[in-house]
Amino acid sequence: MPTLGACVKQQLNQFPQDRQGANAAQPQLAQNPLPQGKQLVSQQGTITAPPPNPEATLGPVVVPKPNEIDSPQNQSEDPSLAPLNEKRFTAPPALPLNPGVPRVAILLPLSGKHAKLGQVMLNAAQMALFHFAGKQFELLPQDTQGMPIGAADAAALAIGDGASLILGPLFAGSVEAIAPAARAAGIKVIAFSNDRAVVGNGVFTMGFIPSEQVKRVVTFAIQRGVRRFAVLAPDNNYGVTIADALKQTAELHGAEVTKQAFYDPYITDFDPIIKDLADYDARRATLLEERKLLQIREDEVAKQALKRLKNLLTLGDVSFDALLIADGGKRLQSIAALLPYYDIDPKKIRMLGTGLWDAPGIGSEPALVGGWYAAPAERERRDFVRQYKNIYGEFPPRLATLAYDATALAAVFAQNNAPAANNDDAVGEKPANAIFDNSEITTPQGFSGRDGIFRFLDTGVVERGLSVHEVRERGTKITSRAPKNFEGRTN
C-alpha cells in the first residue's frame, strides 16, 4: 500500500490488489448485506458479494450491536427527551473481539425522519469495505436517530465498544454533542457536517464547505472580468456564511458587493425580495418619465427613441454584474423564474450558485442557463453512482460519497499501520488510537477520492479541489477543471 499523503499515487477511487477475483476473501456484512447476486467490479476482476451469512468471519467485519437505544416507534415519550446513558461515557472500553484489529464506528441516522439517508450512507460505507479493507478491520454502525442526544449516546456506545476512530455523525448539532466524549477518550472524529464551526481539536469534517464553494466560483468570475456582485440568500446561518464568504473573496481581489438581500427561508412568495433586489420601482419610474418626455417632443429622433423603449420594462442597469443565489431545489426555481420578470436579465447578469446547484435538472429553468457554480469533479463520482445503482437498484443522494471516502480512508490508514510480524510488543499491535494519528489525517499532500482530491487542515476543515460548472439546458459542462493535486498550496 503506498504511503498516505501521495494524493496522485494513492487513489482512494482504486481498488487494492488483493481483491483479485471471486475467490478472494469476502467481507462479512452482518448488517444490511449486499443484495444476493450483485457484484462489485474492480480493476483486477470481479468480487461477488456473498449471500447473507451472519456466520461468515473472513474479511473486514461490519459488527452489528444490540440496539441499546430504543427506536422512536418503541418509545412512549418524545424520542428527543430520551435520557442519555451517561454511564457509557465513563465505563472502560470493552475488549475488542479480535485483539489487534482496529475498530471504526460510523454514526448515522438509521432511524427517524433521516433514516433513508442514513441507510444509503451505510450502504456506501459497506461498498468501501469491499474495495479497501483488509481482514483486520471492523466497522461498528451506530444509530444517532438524527438527534444530538441520540448521537451522544451512539458515541458512548462506540467508545465503550473499543472504537479507535469515529466516522460521522451527519448534522452539526450531533457533532457538537459527541465532541467532548471523543476528545476525552482521545478518539479522532471525521464527521460529515458542512459546518466549519463545529470542528477542531481532533474533530474533522468531510462535508462540502459552502464558503469554499463561494471562494472558488467568485474567484473564477473575477478572473473572467466580473467586478460587482450581489447576493440573494436565506436569512439563516447558511445564508450569512455565503454572504460573508462572498464579501471576503471580493475584497481580497479588489471587487465589491453592491447589494445583499436576505429572505425568510420558509416563505414561498419571493416577489417582494426580487423586486427590491432589482431596484424595480425606481428603474420603472425612470422609464415612464423618459417616455413622457419623449412623447412631448414631435421630432423624428424622439419617435425613434420611443420605439426603442416600447418593449422595455425598466430603464437603467442594476448595480451588479453577477448575482450569487444561495439556494437550491424548488426555491431556486421560484427565484429564477422571477428574475426576468423584474428585469434582471440573465443575458447581462451572470448567475452564480453554490453546491446546492449540483443537482439533476438544474438547466430546466432558462434563467439559470449559463450560470456558474463550484462542485467536486464528476468523473470519479459518476463511477461510484453507477456501482451503487448496480448493487442497490437506485441512485444514491449526493452525500453518499462522504461515507464511502471516509470509510475507505479509515481502511487505508489501518492497513498502512498494520503491526509488523516481528513487533517487539507482546501482542504485536500498536495502540489503537495511534493508527489514526493527526499527522496522518492532516498530511499536506491530501488524498484522492470519489469527490476528487481533498485534505484536512489543522483546523479540522476539509479543503477540496473543486471544478467550476456551467449550467446548460441539458446538464452541465466543466468550464474550469479541478486541480489534480495540492502542489503550490499551503495549509
C-alpha positions in Angstrom: 0.0 0.0 0.0 1.6 3.3 -1.0 2.4 5.9 1.7 -0.6 8.1 2.7 -0.3 11.6 1.5 0.8 10.9 -2.0 -2.6 12.0 -3.4 -1.7 11.4 -7.0 -0.3 7.9 -6.5 -2.6 6.7 -3.7 -6.0 6.9 -5.3 -8.9 6.2 -3.0 -11.0 5.5 -6.1 -9.0 2.5 -7.0 -9.3 -1.0 -5.5 -6.5 -2.8 -3.6 -4.6 -5.5 -5.4 -5.6 -8.3 -3.0 -9.1 -8.3 -4.5 -8.4 -10.4 -7.5 -11.4 -12.5 -8.3 -14.5 -14.2 -7.0 -12.4 -16.4 -4.7 -10.9 -13.6 -2.8 -11.7 -13.4 0.9 -15.2 -11.9 1.2 -16.1 -9.3 3.9 -18.8 -10.2 6.2 -21.7 -7.7 6.1 -23.6 -8.8 9.1 -25.9 -5.8 8.8 -27.5 -4.8 5.6 -25.6 -7.2 3.2 -25.3 -6.5 -0.5 -28.3 -7.9 -2.4 -27.6 -11.5 -3.4 -26.2 -11.9 -6.8 -25.0 -8.3 -7.1 -21.3 -7.6 -7.9 -18.6 -5.1 -7.4 -16.2 -4.9 -10.4 -12.6 -4.0 -9.7 -9.7 -3.3 -11.9 -8.4 -6.8 -11.2 -11.6 -8.7 -11.6 -15.0 -9.3 -10.2 -15.8 -9.6 -6.5 -19.1 -11.3 -5.9 -20.9 -10.3 -2.8 -21.7 -13.3 -0.7 -25.3 -14.3 0.2 -26.4 -13.0 3.6 -24.4 -15.2 6.1 -24.1 -14.0 9.7 -21.8 -16.9 10.5 -19.1 -15.7 8.0 -15.9 -14.5 9.6 -13.4 -13.7 6.8 -12.5 -10.2 5.7 -13.5 -6.9 7.2 -16.4 -7.1 9.5 -19.4 -4.8 10.0 -20.3 -5.6 13.6 -23.9 -5.4 14.5 -24.6 -4.2 18.0 -27.7 -4.7 20.2 -30.0 -1.7 19.8 -29.5 -0.2 23.3 -31.3 2.9 22.2 -35.0 2.4 21.6 -36.2 3.4 18.2 -38.8 6.2 18.1 -41.5 3.6 17.3 -40.9 1.9 20.6 -40.7 4.9 22.8 -43.8 6.0 24.7 -42.4 9.5 25.0 -40.9 12.1 22.6 -37.6 10.5 21.5 -35.8 13.8 21.8 -36.4 13.6 25.5 -34.8 10.1 25.8 -32.3 10.1 28.7 -28.6 10.0 27.9 -26.9 6.8 29.2 -24.1 8.7 30.9 -22.5 5.5 32.4 -21.4 4.6 28.9 -19.1 7.6 28.8 -17.2 6.5 31.9 -17.3 2.8 31.5 -13.9 1.2 30.5 -13.8 0.2 26.8 -14.8 -3.4 26.1 -12.0 -5.6 24.9 -12.1 -5.9 21.1 -13.5 -9.1 19.7 -10.2 -9.6 17.8 -7.2 -8.2 19.6 -5.1 -6.0 17.3 -8.0 -5.4 14.9 -8.8 -1.7 14.6 -12.5 -0.9 15.2 -14.0 2.1 13.5 -17.5 3.4 14.4 -19.8 5.1 11.9 -22.6 7.2 13.4 -25.6 7.7 11.1 -29.3 8.4 11.4 -30.6 4.9 10.9 -34.0 5.6 12.4 -36.2 8.7 12.4 -37.0 11.0 9.6 -33.5 10.9 8.1 -33.3 7.1 8.2 -33.3 6.6 4.4 -30.3 8.9 4.0 -28.5 7.2 6.9 -29.1 3.8 5.3 -27.7 4.9 2.0 -24.6 6.2 3.6 -24.1 3.0 5.4 -24.5 1.1 2.1 -21.8 3.3 0.7 -19.5 2.6 3.7 -20.0 -1.1 3.1 -19.0 -0.7 -0.5 -15.8 0.9 0.6 -15.2 -2.1 2.9 -15.3 -4.4 -0.1 -12.9 -2.2 -2.1 -10.4 -1.2 0.5 -10.5 -3.1 3.8 -8.3 -6.0 4.7 -9.2 -8.8 7.0 -8.0 -6.9 10.0 -10.7 -4.2 10.2 -14.1 -3.9 11.9 -16.8 -1.3 11.2 -19.3 -0.6 14.0 -22.6 1.1 12.8 -24.4 3.1 15.5 -27.8 4.9 15.2 -27.9 8.6 16.1 -31.7 8.8 15.4 -30.8 12.1 13.7 -30.7 13.9 17.0 -27.9 15.3 19.2 -28.9 13.3 22.2 -29.0 10.1 20.1 -25.6 11.0 18.7 -24.2 11.4 22.2 -25.5 8.0 23.2 -24.2 6.4 20.0 -20.8 7.9 20.6 -20.8 6.5 24.1 -21.6 3.0 22.8 -18.8 3.3 20.2 -16.3 4.4 22.8 -17.4 1.6 25.1 -17.1 -0.9 22.3 -13.4 0.0 21.7 -13.7 2.2 18.6 -10.4 3.9 17.8 -12.0 6.3 15.2 -15.5 7.7 14.7 -16.9 8.5 11.3 -19.9 10.8 11.4 -22.3 12.0 12.6 -24.1 13.8 9.9 -25.5 17.0 11.5 -23.7 19.9 13.1 -25.6 19.7 16.4 -24.8 16.0 16.6 -21.1 16.6 16.0 -21.1 19.2 18.8 -22.9 16.6 21.1 -20.2 13.9 20.6 -17.1 16.0 20.6 -16.5 16.3 24.4 -16.6 12.5 24.9 -14.5 11.8 21.8 -11.8 14.2 22.9 -11.8 12.9 26.4 -11.3 9.4 25.1 -8.5 10.5 22.7 -10.5 9.4 19.7 -10.4 11.3 16.4 -13.7 12.2 14.6 -14.2 12.5 10.9 -17.7 14.0 10.6 -20.0 14.6 7.6 -21.3 18.1 8.6 -20.6 21.1 6.4 -20.4 23.5 9.3 -16.9 24.5 10.0 -17.9 26.0 13.4 -18.1 22.5 15.0 -14.6 21.2 14.1 -11.2 21.5 15.7 -9.1 19.8 18.4 -9.4 16.3 17.0 -12.7 16.7 15.2 -12.5 16.9 11.4 -15.3 17.1 8.8 -15.7 15.6 5.3 -18.7 17.9 4.5 -18.8 20.2 1.4 -18.0 23.6 3.0 -20.2 26.3 1.5 -17.6 29.1 1.9 -15.1 27.1 -0.1 -17.5 26.8 -2.9 -18.2 30.5 -2.9 -14.5 31.3 -2.9 -13.9 29.1 -5.9 -16.7 30.3 -8.1 -16.3 34.0 -7.2 -12.6 33.9 -7.8 -13.2 32.4 -11.2 -15.9 35.1 -12.0 -13.4 37.8 -11.1 -10.8 36.3 -13.3 -13.4 36.5 -16.1 -13.9 40.2 -15.6 -16.8 40.4 -13.0 -16.3 43.3 -10.6 -19.6 43.9 -8.9 -21.6 41.2 -7.1 -24.9 40.8 -5.4 -26.1 38.0 -3.1 -29.5 36.6 -2.5 -29.6 34.2 0.4 -31.8 32.8 3.2 -31.8 34.6 6.5 -30.1 31.9 8.5 -26.6 30.7 9.3 -26.1 29.2 5.9 -27.1 32.5 4.1 -24.8 34.6 6.4 -21.9 32.2 5.7 -22.4 32.6 2.0 -22.7 36.4 2.2 -19.6 36.6 4.4 -17.6 34.4 2.0 -18.6 36.5 -1.0 -17.6 39.7 0.7 -14.2 38.4 1.9 -13.4 36.9 -1.5 -14.5 40.1 -3.4 -12.4 42.3 -1.1 -9.4 40.1 -1.5 -9.4 40.6 -5.2 -10.4 44.3 -5.3 -14.0 43.6 -6.3 -17.1 44.8 -4.4 -20.5 43.6 -3.2 -23.1 46.2 -4.1 -26.3 44.5 -3.0 -27.4 42.0 -0.4 -30.9 40.5 0.1 -31.9 38.0 2.7 -35.3 36.3 2.9 -37.2 34.1 5.4 -36.2 30.5 4.4 -39.8 29.4 4.9 -41.5 32.0 2.6 -43.0 30.9 -0.8 -43.6 34.4 -2.3 -40.3 35.8 -3.5 -41.8 38.7 -5.5 -41.1 41.5 -2.9 -37.5 40.3 -2.4 -36.7 40.1 -6.1 -38.4 43.4 -6.9 -36.3 45.2 -4.2 -33.1 43.4 -5.3 -33.7 44.6 -8.9 -34.5 48.2 -7.7 -37.5 47.7 -10.0 -39.7 50.5 -8.9 -37.1 53.2 -9.4 -36.0 51.8 -12.7 -39.6 51.5 -13.9 -40.3 55.1 -12.8 -37.2 56.2 -14.8 -38.6 54.5 -17.9 -42.0 56.1 -17.6 -40.6 59.5 -17.1 -38.4 59.2 -20.2 -41.3 58.0 -22.3 -43.3 61.0 -21.1 -40.6 63.5 -22.0 -40.2 61.9 -25.5 -43.9 62.0 -26.2 -43.9 65.8 -25.6 -41.4 66.2 -28.5 -42.6 65.7 -32.1 -39.2 65.3 -33.8 -38.1 62.1 -35.6 -35.3 61.4 -33.1 -37.9 61.3 -30.2 -40.1 59.0 -32.2 -37.3 56.5 -32.8 -36.3 56.6 -29.2 -39.9 55.8 -28.1 -39.8 52.8 -30.4 -36.7 51.5 -28.7 -38.3 52.0 -25.3 -41.6 50.4 -26.3 -40.8 46.8 -25.1 -38.7 47.7 -22.1 -39.8 47.1 -18.6 -37.3 49.4 -16.9 -34.6 51.9 -17.8 -31.1 51.7 -16.4 -29.0 48.9 -15.2 -28.9 47.1 -11.9 -26.0 47.8 -9.6 -24.3 44.4 -10.1 -22.7 42.2 -12.8 -23.2 38.9 -11.1 -25.8 37.5 -8.7 -25.0 34.8 -6.3 -28.1 32.8 -5.4 -27.6 30.7 -2.2 -30.4 28.2 -2.6 -31.5 25.1 -4.4 -34.4 22.9 -5.4 -37.9 24.4 -5.7 -36.9 27.7 -4.0 -34.2 28.2 -6.6 -36.7 27.5 -9.4 -39.1 30.0 -7.9 -36.4 32.7 -7.6 -35.0 32.1 -11.1 -38.4 32.4 -12.7 -38.9 35.9 -11.3 -35.6 37.3 -12.3 -36.5 38.2 -15.9 -40.0 39.4 -14.8 -38.3 42.1 -12.7 -35.8 42.8 -15.4 -32.7 41.1 -14.0 -31.6 40.0 -17.4 -29.6 36.6 -17.3 -28.1 37.6 -20.7 -26.4 40.6 -19.0 -26.1 39.4 -15.4 -24.0 36.2 -14.6 -25.9 33.9 -12.3 -23.7 32.2 -9.6 -24.5 29.3 -7.3 -23.3 27.1 -4.5 -23.1 23.3 -4.2 -26.9 23.3 -3.9 -27.0 23.8 -7.6 -25.2 20.5 -8.1 -28.4 18.6 -8.8 -30.0 16.9 -11.9 -32.2 19.2 -14.0 -30.7 22.4 -12.9 -30.9 23.7 -16.5 -34.7 23.3 -16.7 -35.1 26.9 -15.6 -33.9 29.2 -18.5 -32.7 32.0 -16.3 -30.1 29.7 -14.8 -28.6 28.6 -18.1 -25.1 30.0 -18.4 -24.7 30.3 -14.7 -21.7 29.0 -12.8 -21.3 27.1 -9.6 -18.4 25.2 -7.9 -18.6 21.5 -7.1 -16.4 18.4 -6.9 -15.2 16.8 -10.1 -17.8 14.5 -11.6 -15.8 11.6 -13.2 -15.0 9.6 -10.0 -18.4 10.2 -8.5 -20.1 9.0 -11.7 -18.3 5.6 -11.4 -19.5 5.4 -7.8 -23.1 6.2 -8.7 -23.1 3.5 -11.4 -21.7 0.9 -9.0 -24.2 1.8 -6.3 -27.1 1.7 -8.7 -25.9 -1.8 -9.9 -25.8 -3.1 -6.4 -28.7 -1.4 -4.6 -31.1 -0.7 -7.5 -31.3 3.1 -7.0 -29.3 6.2 -7.4 -27.6 7.5 -4.2 -28.1 11.0 -2.9 -25.2 13.5 -3.1 -23.9 12.8 0.4 -23.3 9.1 -0.1 -19.8 9.6 -1.3 -18.8 11.2 2.1 -19.4 7.9 3.8 -17.6 6.0 1.1 -14.5 8.1 1.1 -14.3 8.3 4.9 -14.6 4.5 5.3 -12.0 4.0 2.5 -9.7 6.4 4.2 -10.0 4.6 7.6 -9.4 1.3 5.9 -6.3 2.5 4.2 -4.9 4.1 7.4 -5.5 0.8 9.2 -3.7 -1.2 6.5 -0.8 1.3 6.4 -0.3 0.9 10.1 -0.7 -2.8 10.4 1.7 -4.2 13.1 4.8 -5.9 11.8 5.2 -9.7 12.4 8.4 -9.1 14.4 6.9 -6.3 16.5 8.5 -6.4 20.0 5.1 -5.7 21.6 3.9 -8.8 23.4 0.7 -9.0 21.4 2.1 -7.5 18.2 -0.1 -4.4 17.9 0.0 -0.7 18.0 -2.0 1.4 20.4 -5.4 1.7 18.7 -5.5 5.5 18.7 -2.1 5.7 17.1 -3.4 4.2 13.9 -5.5 7.3 13.3 -3.0 10.0 14.3 -3.3 13.7 13.5 -0.1 13.6 11.4 -1.7 11.1 9.0 -5.1 12.7 8.8 -3.6 16.2 8.1 -0.9 15.1 5.6 -0.4 18.1 3.3 -0.5 16.2 0.1 -4.0 15.0 0.8 -6.0 12.2 -0.8 -8.0 11.4 -3.9 -11.5 10.0 -3.5 -14.9 9.8 -5.2 -15.2 13.6 -5.0 -11.7 14.4 -6.2 -8.8 15.5 -4.2 -9.2 16.5 -0.6 -7.2 17.1 2.6 -7.8 18.0 6.2 -6.4 21.3 7.6 -5.1 21.5 11.1 -8.3 23.5 12.0 -10.3 20.4 11.2 -11.9 21.8 8.0 -11.6 19.8 4.7 -10.1 21.5 1.7 -11.2 20.2 -1.7 -10.3 20.6 -5.3 -13.4 22.0 -6.9 -14.4 22.4 -10.6 -16.5 25.3 -11.9 -19.5 24.0 -13.8 -21.6 25.9 -16.3 -25.3 25.2 -16.5 -26.7 24.0 -19.8 -30.2 23.2 -20.9 -29.4 19.5 -20.6 -26.9 19.0 -17.9 -23.7 21.0 -17.2 -20.2 21.3 -18.5 -17.0 21.9 -16.7 -15.6 25.3 -17.6 -12.7 25.3 -15.1 -11.3 21.9 -14.1 -10.5 20.9 -10.5 -6.8 20.8 -9.6 -5.1 17.4 -9.7 -3.1 18.0 -6.6 -2.4 20.5 -3.8 1.1 21.5 -5.0 1.7 25.1 -4.6 -0.9 25.4 -1.8 -0.2 25.7 1.8 -2.3 24.9 4.9 
